[in-house]
Amino acid sequence: KPGFDDMIDRIIDNPAYDQMGGYQIFLRRFAIPVIMILISLFVYTTLDQYISSSWNLVITSIVTGSSLGPILAAERYLAIRNNKK
């Protein structure tokens, strides 16, 4: 069974992840979760003064979860657009 180091080497050497100049792994592992956290903090802070705390958490979860699809679609669009160049 391959170890963790072997998996990392396979990912780094995989040409599929080299589409965006090596930033594909960075986007998937770091930037997208940070964007999701920032969206949830923004929605929670914005709605905090208008809605009770329990409903605010529900609405924040729904908005943040709903934004995952467009974020991944935008990331895929950027990868396809950069691949055509």
Residue pairs with C-beta under 8 A, 6 or more apart in sequence:
2 10
11 17
11 25
12 25
17 24
17 25
18 24
19 79
19 82
19 83
20 27
20 78
20 79
20 82
21 82
24 79
27 75
28 75
32 71
32 72
32 75
35 71
36 64
36 67
36 68
36 71
39 63
39 64
39 67
40 60
40 61
40 63
40 64
43 59
43 60
43 63
43 64
44 56
44 57
44 60
47 56
47 59
47 60
48 56
51 59
